[in-house]
Amino acid sequence: MLTFLLNQMATIVYFVAASLLLAKVKVKSVLHFSPSIPFRCLINSYLALGTIYFLRAIFIYRGYGILNNFLKEDYYLRVTLTILPLYCIAFSSIASNDVRKMLLKRSLLFLTLFFILHILIAGLLQQEITPGLVIAIYFHDLCLVCVVSGIMLFFVLNKILKHQSEVRTKEINAFRTLMGFLPAMSLFTYVLVQAGITWLADIFFAVLIPIHYFFIMAIIMKDTTLVYGGRWVEETQIPDSTAWLDLQGERTKENNYRMDIYHRIKKYLEKEQAYRSPTLTRDELAANIGTNITYVSRSLNEYAGMNFKQFINAYRVKHAQDFFRQHPGSRLIELCNESGFRSLTALNLAFRANVGMTPGEWCRMELQKINNEK
């Protein structure tokens, strides 16, 4: 009875999730937005999960023995479909189409190789390949490849998000933890099913239901504290529509304006050497170039790939290097005061970030270079 109720609950949750996502697509289509491929896969995976649990509820209610006859295949299929939605969410967090295509090609290649190899081994051992055996092998290999793909996806995401952890530390760390937890738990569940321990696998399926629910709510509500980086309905306009052309025009104006601000920031810093002031703030910089701190931050992030502090420190480090070349006998505290750093610690950190060594090491190397030239 409990198993029947759990299957009913899962059916309702996944069908409602798919319905909410489809409704979101309909709403966005009015604004001339079309869903991305990962988003379509996300909807289809929830529909497939709902269908699987609906059929399981019917089989259990009617007392059909099909689930006992294909016990492992049922678990393999559910492991695959249960983790697939969250893989779609993680997949959409990767901005690079090349990386997406690479991951997809590798997954398909692994599936093809595993399936062919498995069929050949089964043929050699059993001397007969039946349709039931082919289906069983396919479900097994599909589950295994999904687990392997999740591990690859985790490493790719971990590498990408490592460079952005300063911006949204809590959200990114939580997202990375979840994306590490999923492949580990799916691999553990796969091993349990192989060993015939299915009750722990049922706990895995039950735990993933509320996780799916929270992610769906995050997608619908665009809550970045629950989800990081996913483009749920891809910001891709339907080409040649009036709304698309208008939006493109506005985006071009916005981009040109941010680029103009970036050039104004550079011109102001280089002309006035404002970075030499230890108390320079974003507000002060924005006021002096005639804009606000939001545009200053966006312009620096987009065109310099840095935040305000990193950008100013890069100027300060360059100034310190130029000053030392002109005054080779300068002490570190002089470089610190001349360049606008508040302390020797700040000078050290900035040199490590921009030059890859401490200021002391760089000065010694530069002195040796100057002596060799003499």
C-alpha positions as CSV (number, residue, x, y, z in Angstrom):
1,M,0.0,0.0,0.0
2,L,2.8,2.4,0.9
3,T,4.6,1.7,-2.4
4,F,1.4,2.4,-4.3
5,L,0.9,5.7,-2.5
6,L,4.5,6.8,-3.1
7,N,4.1,6.0,-6.8
8,Q,0.9,8.1,-6.9
9,M,2.6,11.0,-5.2
10,A,5.5,10.9,-7.6
11,T,3.1,10.7,-10.5
12,I,1.3,13.9,-9.4
13,V,4.6,15.8,-8.6
14,Y,6.2,15.1,-11.9
15,F,3.1,15.7,-14.0
16,V,2.5,19.0,-12.2
17,A,6.1,20.0,-12.6
18,A,5.9,19.3,-16.4
19,S,2.6,21.2,-16.6
20,L,4.1,24.3,-14.8
21,L,7.1,24.3,-17.1
22,L,4.9,24.0,-20.2
23,A,2.8,26.9,-18.9
24,K,6.0,28.9,-18.5
25,V,6.9,28.2,-22.1
26,K,3.5,29.3,-23.3
27,V,3.8,32.6,-21.3
28,K,7.3,33.3,-22.6
29,S,6.3,32.4,-26.2
30,V,3.9,35.4,-26.1
31,L,7.1,37.6,-25.6
32,H,8.7,35.8,-28.6
33,F,11.0,33.6,-26.5
34,S,11.6,30.0,-27.5
35,P,12.7,27.2,-25.1
36,S,16.3,25.9,-25.2
37,I,17.1,22.3,-26.0
38,P,18.1,21.6,-22.3
39,F,14.7,23.1,-21.2
40,R,12.8,20.9,-23.7
41,C,14.7,17.9,-22.4
42,L,13.8,19.0,-18.8
43,I,10.1,19.0,-19.6
44,N,10.3,15.7,-21.4
45,S,12.2,14.1,-18.6
46,Y,9.5,15.1,-16.1
47,L,6.8,13.8,-18.4
48,A,8.7,10.5,-18.7
49,L,9.1,10.3,-14.9
50,G,5.4,11.0,-14.4
51,T,4.5,8.3,-17.0
52,I,6.8,5.7,-15.4
53,Y,5.4,6.2,-12.0
54,F,1.8,6.3,-13.3
55,L,2.4,2.9,-15.0
56,R,4.0,1.5,-11.9
57,A,1.0,2.6,-9.8
58,I,-1.3,0.8,-12.2
59,F,0.8,-2.4,-12.3
60,I,1.0,-2.4,-8.4
61,Y,-2.8,-1.7,-8.1
62,R,-3.7,-4.4,-10.6
63,G,-1.2,-6.9,-9.2
64,Y,0.6,-7.4,-12.5
65,G,4.0,-9.2,-12.2
66,I,5.8,-7.3,-14.9
67,L,7.8,-5.2,-12.3
68,N,9.1,-8.4,-10.7
69,N,10.0,-9.9,-14.1
70,F,12.0,-6.7,-15.1
71,L,13.1,-5.6,-11.6
72,K,16.6,-4.4,-12.4
73,E,15.6,-2.8,-15.7
74,D,12.9,-0.8,-13.9
75,Y,15.4,0.5,-11.4
76,Y,18.0,1.3,-14.1
77,L,15.4,3.3,-16.0
78,R,14.2,5.2,-12.9
79,V,17.8,6.0,-11.9
80,T,18.4,7.5,-15.4
81,L,15.2,9.5,-15.5
82,T,15.4,10.6,-11.8
83,I,18.8,12.3,-12.2
84,L,18.2,13.5,-15.8
85,P,16.2,16.6,-14.9
86,L,18.9,17.9,-12.7
87,Y,21.5,17.2,-15.3
88,C,19.5,19.2,-17.7
89,I,19.5,22.1,-15.2
90,A,23.3,21.8,-14.8
91,F,23.7,21.5,-18.6
92,S,21.9,24.8,-19.1
93,S,24.3,26.4,-16.7
94,I,27.2,25.9,-19.2
95,A,27.2,29.0,-21.4
96,S,29.6,27.5,-24.0
97,N,27.8,25.7,-26.9
98,D,31.1,23.9,-27.7
99,V,31.4,22.5,-24.2
100,R,27.8,21.4,-24.3
101,K,28.3,19.6,-27.7
102,M,31.5,18.0,-26.4
103,L,29.7,16.6,-23.3
104,L,26.8,15.3,-25.4
105,K,29.0,13.7,-28.0
106,R,31.0,11.9,-25.4
107,S,27.9,10.7,-23.7
108,L,26.5,9.3,-26.9
109,L,29.9,7.8,-27.8
110,F,30.1,6.0,-24.4
111,L,26.5,4.7,-24.8
112,T,27.3,3.3,-28.2
113,L,30.6,1.7,-27.2
114,F,29.2,0.2,-24.0
115,F,26.1,-1.1,-25.8
116,I,28.1,-2.8,-28.6
117,L,30.6,-4.2,-26.3
118,H,27.9,-5.5,-23.9
119,I,26.0,-7.2,-26.8
120,L,29.2,-8.8,-28.1
121,I,30.1,-10.2,-24.6
122,A,26.5,-11.4,-24.1
123,G,26.6,-13.1,-27.5
124,L,29.8,-14.9,-26.7
125,L,28.7,-16.0,-23.3
126,Q,25.0,-17.0,-24.0
127,Q,25.2,-17.7,-27.8
128,E,21.7,-16.3,-28.2
129,I,20.6,-12.7,-28.2
130,T,16.8,-12.2,-27.6
131,P,14.9,-8.9,-27.7
132,G,14.4,-9.0,-23.9
133,L,18.2,-9.3,-23.5
134,V,18.8,-6.4,-25.8
135,I,16.3,-4.2,-23.9
136,A,17.9,-5.3,-20.5
137,I,21.4,-4.4,-21.8
138,Y,20.2,-1.1,-23.2
139,F,18.6,0.0,-19.9
140,H,21.7,-1.1,-18.0
141,D,24.1,0.8,-20.3
142,L,21.9,3.9,-20.4
143,C,22.0,4.0,-16.6
144,L,25.7,3.6,-16.5
145,V,26.4,6.2,-19.1
146,C,24.1,8.7,-17.3
147,V,26.2,8.2,-14.1
148,V,29.4,8.6,-16.1
149,S,28.0,11.7,-17.8
150,G,27.1,13.2,-14.4
151,I,30.6,12.8,-13.2
152,M,32.0,14.5,-16.3
153,L,29.4,17.3,-16.0
154,F,30.4,17.8,-12.3
155,F,34.1,18.3,-13.2
156,V,33.3,20.7,-16.1
157,L,30.9,22.8,-13.9
158,N,33.3,22.8,-11.0
159,K,36.0,24.2,-13.2
160,I,33.7,26.9,-14.7
161,L,32.1,28.0,-11.4
162,K,35.5,28.1,-9.6
163,H,36.2,31.4,-11.4
164,Q,32.8,32.9,-10.4
165,S,32.7,31.9,-6.7
166,E,33.5,35.4,-5.5
167,V,30.2,36.8,-6.9
168,R,27.6,34.4,-5.4
169,T,29.6,32.2,-3.0
170,K,26.7,30.6,-1.1
171,E,24.6,29.8,-4.2
172,I,27.5,28.5,-6.2
173,N,28.9,26.3,-3.3
174,A,25.4,24.9,-2.8
175,F,25.0,24.2,-6.5
176,R,28.4,22.5,-6.7
177,T,27.7,20.4,-3.7
178,L,24.4,19.2,-5.2
179,M,26.0,18.5,-8.5
180,G,28.7,16.4,-6.8
181,F,26.1,14.7,-4.6
182,L,24.0,13.5,-7.6
183,P,26.6,11.5,-9.5
184,A,27.9,10.0,-6.3
185,M,24.4,8.9,-5.1
186,S,23.4,7.7,-8.6
187,L,26.6,5.6,-8.8
188,F,25.9,4.3,-5.3
189,T,22.3,3.4,-6.3
190,Y,23.5,1.7,-9.5
191,V,25.9,-0.5,-7.4
192,L,23.1,-1.3,-5.0
193,V,20.8,-2.4,-7.8
194,Q,23.6,-4.5,-9.2
195,A,23.9,-6.1,-5.8
196,G,20.1,-6.6,-5.5
197,I,19.7,-4.2,-2.6
198,T,16.7,-2.3,-3.9
199,W,15.2,-0.8,-0.7
200,L,18.1,1.8,-0.5
201,A,17.5,2.7,-4.1
202,D,13.8,3.4,-3.2
203,I,15.0,5.9,-0.6
204,F,17.2,7.6,-3.2
205,F,14.1,8.0,-5.5
206,A,12.0,9.4,-2.6
207,V,14.7,11.9,-1.5
208,L,15.0,13.2,-5.1
209,I,11.3,14.1,-5.3
210,P,11.4,17.2,-2.9
211,I,14.7,18.2,-4.5
212,H,13.0,18.3,-7.9
213,Y,10.2,20.2,-6.4
214,F,12.5,22.9,-5.0
215,F,14.3,23.2,-8.3
216,I,11.0,23.6,-10.2
217,M,9.9,26.3,-7.8
218,A,13.2,28.0,-8.4
219,I,12.9,27.9,-12.1
220,I,9.3,29.2,-12.0
221,M,10.2,32.0,-9.5
222,K,13.7,32.6,-10.8
223,D,15.1,32.2,-7.3
224,T,18.9,32.4,-7.5
225,T,19.3,31.3,-3.9
226,L,18.1,27.9,-5.0
227,V,19.5,27.7,-8.5
228,Y,22.6,29.2,-10.1
229,G,23.3,29.9,-13.7
230,G,20.6,28.0,-15.5
231,R,18.9,29.6,-18.5
232,W,15.5,27.9,-18.1
233,V,13.8,29.3,-21.1
234,E,16.8,30.3,-23.2
235,E,17.0,34.0,-23.8
236,T,16.8,33.4,-27.5
237,Q,14.3,35.4,-29.4
238,I,12.4,34.1,-32.3
239,P,14.2,35.8,-35.3
240,D,12.7,38.5,-37.5
241,S,9.8,39.3,-35.1
242,T,9.1,42.9,-34.4
243,A,9.8,42.4,-30.7
244,W,13.1,40.7,-31.5
245,L,14.3,43.5,-33.7
246,D,13.3,46.1,-31.1
247,L,15.1,44.2,-28.4
248,Q,18.2,43.8,-30.5
249,G,18.2,47.6,-31.1
250,E,17.9,48.3,-27.3
251,R,20.7,45.8,-26.6
252,T,23.0,47.4,-29.1
253,K,22.4,50.8,-27.5
254,E,23.0,49.3,-24.0
255,N,26.2,47.6,-25.2
256,N,27.5,50.8,-26.8
257,Y,26.7,52.8,-23.7
258,R,28.6,50.3,-21.4
259,M,31.6,50.3,-23.8
260,D,31.6,54.1,-23.7
261,I,31.6,54.0,-19.9
262,Y,34.5,51.5,-19.9
263,H,36.6,53.8,-22.1
264,R,35.7,56.8,-19.9
265,I,36.8,54.8,-16.8
266,K,40.2,54.0,-18.4
267,K,40.7,57.6,-19.7
268,Y,39.9,59.1,-16.2
269,L,42.2,56.7,-14.3
270,E,45.1,57.1,-16.7
271,K,44.7,60.9,-16.9
272,E,44.1,61.7,-13.3
273,Q,45.8,58.6,-11.8
274,A,42.9,58.3,-9.4
275,Y,43.9,54.8,-8.6
276,R,46.8,56.2,-6.5
277,S,44.2,57.3,-3.9
278,P,43.8,54.5,-1.3
279,T,40.2,55.8,-0.6
280,L,39.0,55.6,-4.2
281,T,35.5,54.1,-4.3
282,R,33.0,53.1,-7.0
283,D,30.8,55.9,-6.1
284,E,33.6,58.5,-6.5
285,L,34.7,57.0,-9.8
286,A,31.0,56.9,-11.1
287,A,30.5,60.5,-10.1
288,N,33.6,61.7,-11.8
289,I,32.7,60.0,-15.2
290,G,29.0,60.9,-15.0
291,T,27.3,57.6,-14.4
292,N,26.3,55.3,-11.5
293,I,27.9,52.4,-9.7
294,T,25.7,49.8,-11.5
295,Y,27.0,50.8,-14.9
296,V,30.6,51.0,-13.6
297,S,30.4,47.4,-12.3
298,R,28.7,46.0,-15.5
299,S,31.1,47.7,-17.8
300,L,34.1,46.4,-15.9
301,N,32.7,42.9,-15.7
302,E,31.8,42.8,-19.4
303,Y,34.9,44.5,-21.0
304,A,37.7,43.9,-18.5
305,G,36.4,40.7,-16.9
306,M,37.1,42.1,-13.5
307,N,35.3,43.7,-10.6
308,F,36.1,47.2,-9.5
309,K,38.7,46.2,-6.8
310,Q,40.5,43.9,-9.2
311,F,40.6,46.5,-12.0
312,I,41.9,49.3,-9.7
313,N,44.5,46.9,-8.2
314,A,45.7,46.0,-11.8
315,Y,46.4,49.7,-12.4
316,R,48.1,50.1,-9.0
317,V,50.4,47.1,-9.7
318,K,51.4,48.5,-13.1
319,H,52.1,51.9,-11.5
320,A,54.2,50.2,-8.8
321,Q,56.2,48.3,-11.5
322,D,56.8,51.5,-13.5
323,F,57.9,53.4,-10.3
324,F,60.4,50.7,-9.4
325,R,61.9,50.7,-12.8
326,Q,62.5,54.4,-12.5
327,H,63.7,54.2,-8.9
328,P,65.3,50.7,-8.5
329,G,66.3,51.4,-4.9
330,S,62.8,51.8,-3.7
331,R,61.5,49.9,-0.7
332,L,58.2,48.0,-0.7
333,I,56.6,50.5,1.6
334,E,57.4,53.3,-0.9
335,L,55.8,51.2,-3.7
336,C,52.8,50.7,-1.5
337,N,52.4,54.4,-0.8
338,E,53.1,55.6,-4.3
339,S,50.6,53.2,-5.9
340,G,47.6,53.7,-3.6
341,F,47.7,50.4,-1.6
342,R,46.5,50.7,2.0
343,S,49.0,48.2,3.3
344,L,51.9,45.8,2.4
345,T,49.4,42.9,2.7
346,A,47.2,44.5,0.0
347,L,50.3,45.1,-2.2
348,N,51.3,41.4,-1.8
349,L,47.9,40.1,-2.7
350,A,47.6,42.3,-5.7
351,F,51.0,41.3,-7.0
352,R,50.2,37.6,-6.6
353,A,47.0,38.0,-8.4
354,N,48.4,40.1,-11.3
355,V,52.0,39.1,-11.6
356,G,52.0,35.6,-10.1
357,M,54.7,36.4,-7.5
358,T,55.2,38.6,-4.4
359,P,56.4,42.2,-4.9
360,G,59.7,41.3,-3.2
361,E,60.4,38.5,-5.7
362,W,59.5,40.7,-8.7
363,C,61.7,43.5,-7.5
364,R,64.7,41.1,-7.1
365,M,64.1,39.7,-10.5
366,E,63.8,43.2,-12.0
367,L,67.0,44.4,-10.3
368,Q,68.9,41.4,-11.7
369,K,67.5,42.3,-15.2
370,I,68.6,45.9,-14.8
371,N,72.1,44.9,-13.6
372,N,72.5,42.5,-16.5
373,E,71.6,45.2,-19.0
374,K,74.3,47.5,-17.4
